[in-house]
Amino acid sequence: MAIEVGQTAPEFTLHDSDKNKISLADYKGKNVVLIFFPQSFTGVCTKELCSLRDNIAFYNNANAQVFGISVDSVFTLGKFKEEQKLNFPLLSDFNKEVSTAYEAIYSNWILDMKGVSKRSAFVIDKEGIVKYAEVLESAGDLPNFAAVQQILALLN
């Protein structure tokens, strides 16, 4: 069943690119933006995450913590974060559990890759309730960041 607006966000704990454990529960009292992306070092993913980087002031002012999530390893994410000078945590869903819980996973992707995160955006409010959910079928499309920012503006 797809994640829907109004439901409690699925809980998770993942490692970030610095090998720290990050849990959604640690961010109660703060808005959270989850951005699932297929793979580091690809054109659309780089454009997407650099757009977040360049607009991080908006998210910070909206009392929102941004997380990028992919099935890449912590080591790959660390290198990607460093090269792109990303200013928010990247979380490794290497075991595909969180992408699956959020129904943001391809069973079959390009080059016969299985279990790659779908490009998706979720806004979770301070109480852990999903306020925005967008799961894209085409990896070439970008989330509607204007809609994400509009929801965050309404939450504050």
C-alpha positions as CSV (number, residue, x, y, z in Angstrom):
1,M,0.0,0.0,0.0
2,A,1.4,3.4,-1.0
3,I,2.3,5.9,1.6
4,E,-0.5,8.5,1.8
5,V,-0.8,12.0,3.2
6,G,-2.2,11.8,6.7
7,Q,-0.6,8.6,7.8
8,T,2.2,8.1,10.2
9,A,5.6,8.0,8.4
10,P,7.3,4.6,8.6
11,E,10.0,4.6,11.2
12,F,13.6,3.9,10.2
13,T,17.2,3.9,11.2
14,L,20.0,4.2,8.5
15,H,23.7,5.0,8.4
16,D,24.7,8.4,6.9
17,S,27.8,8.9,4.8
18,D,29.8,9.6,7.9
19,K,28.7,6.1,9.3
20,N,26.5,7.6,12.0
21,K,23.1,6.0,12.7
22,I,20.2,8.3,11.9
23,S,16.6,7.6,13.0
24,L,13.5,9.4,11.9
25,A,12.4,9.3,15.6
26,D,15.3,11.6,16.5
27,Y,13.7,14.4,14.5
28,K,10.3,14.6,16.2
29,G,9.6,18.3,16.7
30,K,11.2,19.1,13.3
31,N,9.8,18.9,9.8
32,V,11.6,16.3,7.7
33,V,12.1,16.1,3.9
34,L,13.0,12.7,2.6
35,I,14.4,12.6,-1.0
36,F,14.9,9.1,-2.4
37,F,17.1,9.0,-5.5
38,P,18.2,6.1,-7.7
39,Q,22.0,6.5,-7.8
40,S,24.9,8.8,-7.0
41,F,27.0,10.3,-9.8
42,T,24.1,10.2,-12.4
43,G,23.0,13.3,-14.2
44,V,19.5,13.7,-12.9
45,C,20.4,12.7,-9.3
46,T,23.2,15.2,-9.3
47,K,20.9,18.0,-10.6
48,E,18.3,17.1,-8.0
49,L,20.5,17.0,-5.0
50,C,22.5,20.1,-6.1
51,S,19.2,22.0,-6.3
52,L,18.5,21.0,-2.7
53,R,22.0,22.1,-1.7
54,D,21.5,25.5,-3.4
55,N,18.2,26.1,-1.7
56,I,19.1,24.7,1.7
57,A,18.4,28.1,3.4
58,F,14.7,27.7,2.6
59,Y,14.6,24.3,4.2
60,N,16.6,25.5,7.3
61,N,14.3,28.5,7.7
62,A,11.3,26.1,7.4
63,N,12.7,24.1,10.4
64,A,13.1,21.2,8.1
65,Q,15.8,18.5,8.0
66,V,16.6,17.3,4.5
67,F,17.8,13.7,3.9
68,G,18.8,12.2,0.6
69,I,18.3,8.4,0.6
70,S,19.5,5.8,-1.9
71,V,20.6,2.2,-2.0
72,D,24.2,3.3,-2.6
73,S,26.7,2.3,0.1
74,V,27.9,4.8,2.7
75,F,31.2,4.9,1.0
76,T,29.7,5.9,-2.4
77,L,27.4,8.4,-0.7
78,G,30.4,9.9,1.1
79,K,32.3,10.5,-2.1
80,F,29.3,11.9,-3.9
81,K,28.5,14.2,-1.0
82,E,32.1,15.4,-0.9
83,E,32.4,16.0,-4.7
84,Q,29.1,17.8,-4.9
85,K,29.6,19.7,-1.7
86,L,26.2,18.7,-0.4
87,N,25.1,20.4,2.8
88,F,22.7,17.8,4.1
89,P,23.0,14.1,5.2
90,L,22.9,11.3,2.7
91,L,21.5,8.0,4.1
92,S,22.4,4.5,2.8
93,D,19.4,2.2,2.4
94,F,21.8,-0.5,1.1
95,N,19.5,-3.2,2.4
96,K,16.5,-1.6,0.6
97,E,14.3,-1.8,3.7
98,V,13.3,1.9,3.9
99,S,12.8,2.3,0.1
100,T,10.5,-0.7,0.3
101,A,8.6,0.6,3.4
102,Y,8.0,3.9,1.6
103,E,7.1,2.0,-1.7
104,A,9.8,4.0,-3.4
105,I,11.7,1.2,-5.1
106,Y,12.0,-0.2,-8.6
107,S,11.7,-4.0,-8.9
108,N,13.5,-3.6,-12.2
109,W,15.5,-0.5,-13.3
110,I,17.9,0.2,-16.1
111,L,20.6,-2.3,-17.0
112,D,18.6,-5.0,-15.2
113,M,19.3,-3.5,-11.8
114,K,16.8,-4.6,-9.2
115,G,15.9,-2.8,-6.0
116,V,16.9,0.7,-6.8
117,S,15.2,3.6,-5.0
118,K,12.6,5.5,-7.1
119,R,13.0,9.2,-7.2
120,S,10.5,10.4,-4.5
121,A,9.8,13.2,-2.1
122,F,8.1,13.0,1.3
123,V,7.4,15.8,3.8
124,I,6.9,14.6,7.3
125,D,5.7,17.1,10.0
126,K,6.9,17.6,13.5
127,E,4.6,14.9,14.8
128,G,5.7,12.3,12.3
129,I,2.7,12.6,9.9
130,V,3.2,12.5,6.1
131,K,2.1,15.8,4.7
132,Y,3.4,15.3,1.1
133,A,4.1,12.1,-0.8
134,E,5.3,11.9,-4.4
135,V,6.8,8.7,-5.9
136,L,7.9,9.1,-9.5
137,E,7.9,6.2,-12.0
138,S,10.3,7.9,-14.4
139,A,13.8,8.4,-13.0
140,G,14.2,11.2,-15.5
141,D,11.6,13.4,-13.7
142,L,12.3,15.6,-10.7
143,P,10.0,15.9,-7.6
144,N,7.8,19.0,-7.5
145,F,10.0,21.1,-5.2
146,A,7.6,24.0,-5.4
147,A,4.9,21.8,-3.9
148,V,7.3,20.5,-1.2
149,Q,8.3,24.1,-0.3
150,Q,4.6,25.2,-0.3
151,I,3.7,22.4,2.2
152,L,6.7,23.4,4.4
153,A,5.6,27.0,4.4
154,L,2.1,25.9,5.5
155,L,3.6,23.9,8.4
156,N,5.3,26.9,9.9
